[in-house]
């Protein structure tokens, strides 16, 4: 069996988290390469399956990325499925999950070409601080936290004037507990919890990614938090039930804490998330086995 672990052209030199997964594949006799997703010279037909791993530049070219997934996924096992990729690369999926009963942060959805009176929005919502992020984004790209004072509102309006000319954006209340409690991520493989991590930003920051110096460590989920994560996953599985019993090979459910300590879904990562293998020693083998089963079931 030969699989492609799709990547991007420029991968940070510190990215080593997938190495245990590579080893797990090799232990099972599975050959793997890491072709660049938008390299036109790649012959995807030589692979028995394509697994997206580190395609961390798709945000700037989402349409091409979705088309690539659809093209390659039409002729071979592709994980997660191209239909899932299309849905999950635009954060409007959060609206759908909210309608299915999942708790998310209060959100104003602003679409490209629109405008907003930020001061009126914050006043009507009763928000003391706000947070802006794009509907297609990752690694804190084009995010902004701001205060509901004159300077903060001016900064937010300038930010939205610039970004809304080119893309869809979201405005939410700034969840201040991110600075102390960070973000909680539950990692699922083949529909079952593998492990969970908590990510804490550097003092005074809100960015929980390695890129900005954040720390992360394994945690045990309380029964209530596990139930919250599973509620999100099951809602997504129902959305894609036509793809099979467990339509998602992998998933990462990310939560922030509300003011009352409640968990609010911030992202459901189904495309190219870090799976924090360093904090889940059984996870590399679980993913390798699940991938192997699915490829074999598809006749690969």
C-alpha positions as CSV (number, residue, x, y, z in Angstrom):
1,X,0.0,0.0,0.0
2,X,1.3,3.4,-0.9
3,X,-0.3,6.6,0.4
4,X,0.2,10.3,-0.2
5,X,0.3,12.6,2.9
6,X,-0.5,15.8,1.1
7,X,1.5,18.8,2.2
8,X,2.4,22.4,1.2
9,X,5.4,24.1,-0.4
10,X,6.8,25.7,2.6
11,X,6.5,23.7,5.8
12,X,7.9,25.1,9.1
13,X,11.2,23.5,10.0
14,X,9.9,22.8,13.5
15,X,7.0,20.6,12.3
16,X,7.8,17.1,13.6
17,X,4.5,16.1,15.2
18,X,3.6,13.7,12.4
19,X,6.9,11.7,12.7
20,X,5.3,9.1,15.0
21,X,2.5,8.6,12.4
22,X,5.1,8.1,9.7
23,X,6.7,5.4,11.8
24,X,3.3,3.8,12.4
25,X,2.7,3.6,8.7
26,X,6.1,2.0,8.1
27,X,5.5,-0.5,10.8
28,X,2.4,-1.7,8.9
29,X,4.3,-1.9,5.6
30,X,2.6,1.2,4.2
31,X,4.8,3.3,2.0
32,X,4.2,7.1,2.2
33,X,5.3,10.2,0.3
34,X,4.5,13.8,1.0
35,X,3.6,15.4,-2.3
36,X,2.7,19.1,-2.5
37,X,-1.0,19.4,-3.1
38,X,-0.8,22.1,-5.8
39,X,2.3,20.8,-7.6
40,X,1.0,20.1,-11.2
41,X,3.7,17.5,-11.7
42,X,2.4,15.1,-9.1
43,X,0.8,11.9,-10.4
44,X,-1.8,11.2,-7.8
45,X,-2.9,8.0,-9.6
46,X,0.2,6.1,-8.2
47,X,-1.3,6.3,-4.7
48,X,-3.8,4.0,-3.1
49,X,-5.1,6.8,-1.0
50,X,-4.5,10.5,-0.2
51,X,-4.5,11.7,3.3
52,X,-4.4,15.5,3.9
53,X,-1.9,16.3,6.6
54,X,0.0,19.6,6.3
55,X,-1.6,21.6,3.5
56,X,-1.2,24.8,5.6
57,X,-1.3,27.3,2.7
58,X,-4.8,26.6,1.3
59,X,-6.4,29.6,3.0
60,X,-5.2,32.0,0.3
61,X,-6.4,29.8,-2.5
62,X,-9.4,28.0,-1.1
63,X,-11.3,27.6,-4.4
64,X,-8.3,25.9,-6.0
65,X,-7.9,23.7,-3.0
66,X,-11.5,22.5,-3.0
67,X,-11.2,21.8,-6.7
68,X,-8.0,19.8,-6.2
69,X,-9.7,17.7,-3.5
70,X,-12.7,17.1,-5.7
71,X,-10.5,16.1,-8.7
72,X,-8.2,13.8,-6.8
73,X,-10.9,12.4,-4.5
74,X,-13.0,11.4,-7.5
75,X,-10.7,8.5,-8.4
76,X,-9.2,7.3,-5.1
77,X,-9.8,7.1,-1.4
78,X,-9.4,10.7,-0.1
79,X,-9.5,11.7,3.6
80,X,-11.4,13.4,4.7
81,X,-13.7,13.3,1.7
82,X,-13.7,16.1,-0.8
83,X,-17.3,17.0,0.1
84,X,-16.2,17.4,3.7
85,X,-13.3,19.6,2.7
86,X,-15.6,21.9,0.7
87,X,-17.9,22.3,3.8
88,X,-15.2,22.6,6.4
89,X,-12.9,25.2,4.7
90,X,-15.5,28.0,5.2
91,X,-16.5,28.7,8.7
92,X,-20.2,29.2,7.7
93,X,-20.3,25.5,8.7
94,X,-20.5,26.8,12.3
95,X,-23.9,28.3,11.6
96,X,-25.1,24.9,10.5
97,X,-23.8,23.2,13.6
98,X,-25.4,25.9,15.8
99,X,-28.7,25.2,14.2
100,X,-28.1,21.5,15.1
101,X,-27.8,22.5,18.8
102,X,-24.1,23.0,19.1
103,X,-23.1,26.0,21.3
104,X,-20.8,28.5,19.6
105,X,-19.8,32.0,20.5
106,X,-22.3,34.7,19.5
107,X,-21.4,35.7,15.9
108,X,-22.2,38.4,13.4
109,X,-21.6,37.0,9.9
110,X,-20.3,39.5,7.4
111,X,-20.0,38.6,3.8
112,X,-17.6,40.1,1.2
113,X,-18.6,43.5,0.0
114,X,-20.8,44.3,3.0
115,X,-20.2,46.9,5.7
116,X,-20.9,47.2,9.4
117,X,-21.2,50.0,12.0
118,X,-18.9,48.4,14.6
119,X,-19.9,50.8,17.4
120,X,-23.6,50.1,16.9
121,X,-23.0,46.3,16.7
122,X,-21.1,46.2,20.0
123,X,-23.7,48.4,21.7
124,X,-26.6,46.3,20.5
125,X,-24.8,43.1,21.5
126,X,-23.5,44.4,24.8
127,X,-20.0,43.4,24.1
128,X,-17.1,45.2,25.9
129,X,-14.5,43.8,23.6
130,X,-14.7,42.3,20.2
131,X,-12.9,39.7,18.1
132,X,-12.7,39.6,14.3
133,X,-11.6,36.6,12.2
134,X,-12.1,35.5,8.6
135,X,-14.4,32.7,7.5
136,X,-11.6,31.1,5.6
137,X,-8.5,31.1,7.8
138,X,-6.1,29.4,10.1
139,X,-3.2,30.1,12.4
140,X,-4.8,33.4,13.5
141,X,-4.6,34.9,10.0
142,X,-6.3,38.3,9.8
143,X,-7.7,38.1,13.4
144,X,-8.1,41.1,15.6
145,X,-9.2,41.7,19.2
146,X,-10.3,45.2,20.0
147,X,-11.9,47.3,22.8
148,X,-15.2,49.0,22.5
149,X,-13.6,52.4,22.9
150,X,-12.9,55.0,20.2
151,X,-9.5,53.7,19.3
152,X,-10.5,50.1,19.3
153,X,-13.6,50.7,17.1
154,X,-11.6,52.7,14.6
155,X,-9.1,49.9,14.4
156,X,-11.8,47.3,13.9
157,X,-13.6,49.3,11.2
158,X,-10.4,49.9,9.3
159,X,-9.6,46.1,9.6
160,X,-13.1,45.2,8.3
161,X,-13.0,47.8,5.5
162,X,-9.9,46.2,4.2
163,X,-10.7,42.5,4.6
164,X,-14.4,42.6,3.6
165,X,-13.4,43.9,0.2
166,X,-11.9,40.5,-0.5
167,X,-13.4,37.9,1.9
168,X,-16.1,36.9,4.4
169,X,-15.5,37.8,8.0
170,X,-16.9,37.1,11.5
171,X,-17.3,39.4,14.5
172,X,-17.6,37.8,18.0
173,X,-17.2,38.9,21.6
174,X,-13.7,38.5,22.8
175,X,-13.6,35.5,25.1
176,X,-11.1,36.7,27.7
177,X,-10.6,33.3,29.3
178,X,-8.6,32.3,26.3
179,X,-5.7,34.2,27.9
180,X,-5.6,32.0,31.0
181,X,-7.4,28.8,30.1
182,X,-6.5,28.7,26.4
183,X,-8.2,26.2,24.1
184,X,-9.2,22.6,24.6
185,X,-9.0,20.2,21.7
186,X,-10.5,16.7,21.5
187,X,-9.0,14.5,18.8
188,X,-11.1,11.8,17.3
189,X,-10.0,9.0,15.0
190,X,-12.7,6.9,13.1
191,X,-15.4,8.3,15.3
192,X,-13.8,7.6,18.7
193,X,-11.9,9.9,21.1
194,X,-8.1,9.3,20.9
195,X,-6.8,12.0,23.2
196,X,-7.2,15.6,24.2
197,X,-4.9,18.6,24.7
198,X,-5.0,22.1,26.2
199,X,-3.2,24.9,24.5
200,X,-2.2,28.0,26.5
201,X,-1.0,31.2,24.8
202,X,1.9,33.4,26.1
203,X,0.9,35.9,28.7
204,X,-1.5,38.5,27.3
205,X,-1.9,36.8,24.0
206,X,-4.9,34.9,22.6
207,X,-3.1,32.9,19.9
208,X,-2.9,29.2,20.9
209,X,-0.7,28.0,18.1
210,X,2.9,26.8,18.3
211,X,3.8,29.6,15.8
212,X,3.3,32.2,18.5
213,X,5.0,30.5,21.4
214,X,1.9,28.8,23.0
215,X,2.4,25.7,25.1
216,X,0.3,22.5,25.0
217,X,-0.1,19.5,27.2
218,X,-2.3,16.4,27.3
219,X,-5.5,16.4,29.5
220,X,-8.2,14.1,30.5
221,X,-11.7,15.3,29.5
222,X,-14.4,15.3,32.1
223,X,-17.5,13.4,31.2
224,X,-19.3,16.7,30.5
225,X,-16.6,18.0,28.2
226,X,-16.3,14.7,26.4
227,X,-20.1,14.8,25.9
228,X,-19.8,18.3,24.4
229,X,-17.1,17.2,22.0
230,X,-19.0,14.1,21.0
231,X,-22.1,16.2,20.4
232,X,-20.2,18.2,17.8
233,X,-18.8,15.2,16.1
234,X,-22.1,13.4,15.9
235,X,-23.7,16.5,14.4
236,X,-21.1,16.5,11.7
237,X,-21.4,12.7,11.2
238,X,-25.2,13.2,10.6
239,X,-24.4,15.9,8.1
240,X,-22.3,13.4,6.1
241,X,-24.2,10.2,6.9
242,X,-24.5,9.4,3.2
243,X,-20.7,8.8,3.2
244,X,-20.9,5.9,5.6
245,X,-21.3,5.0,9.2
246,X,-18.2,6.9,10.3
247,X,-17.7,9.4,7.5
248,X,-14.8,11.3,9.2
249,X,-11.5,9.5,9.4
250,X,-10.1,12.2,11.7
251,X,-11.5,15.2,13.5
252,X,-10.3,17.8,16.0
253,X,-12.9,19.6,18.1
254,X,-11.7,22.9,19.5
255,X,-13.4,24.7,22.4
256,X,-12.9,28.0,24.1
257,X,-14.4,28.8,27.5
258,X,-17.2,31.3,27.9
259,X,-17.4,33.7,30.8
260,X,-19.4,31.2,32.8
261,X,-16.9,28.4,32.1
262,X,-19.1,26.8,29.5
263,X,-17.5,25.3,26.4
264,X,-18.1,27.1,23.1
265,X,-17.1,25.5,19.8
266,X,-14.6,27.6,18.0
267,X,-13.5,25.2,15.3
268,X,-14.3,21.7,14.0
269,X,-11.1,20.8,12.2
270,X,-11.7,18.2,9.5
271,X,-9.2,19.3,6.9
272,X,-5.5,19.6,7.9
273,X,-5.3,19.9,11.7
274,X,-2.4,19.1,13.9
275,X,-3.4,16.0,15.7
276,X,-0.9,16.4,18.5
277,X,0.5,12.9,18.2
278,X,3.1,13.9,20.7
279,X,0.4,13.9,23.4
280,X,-1.4,10.8,22.3
281,X,1.1,7.9,22.0
282,X,-1.6,5.5,20.7
283,X,-3.0,7.9,18.2
284,X,-0.4,7.3,15.4
285,X,-1.2,3.6,15.3
286,X,-5.0,4.2,15.6
287,X,-4.9,6.5,12.5
288,X,-2.6,4.1,10.5
289,X,-4.9,1.2,11.3
290,X,-8.1,3.1,10.5
291,X,-6.6,4.4,7.2
292,X,-5.4,0.9,6.2
293,X,-8.9,-0.6,6.9
294,X,-10.6,2.0,4.8
295,X,-8.3,1.7,1.9
296,X,-8.6,-2.1,2.0
297,X,-12.4,-1.9,2.1
298,X,-12.2,0.4,-0.9
299,X,-10.2,-2.3,-2.8
300,X,-6.9,-0.6,-2.5
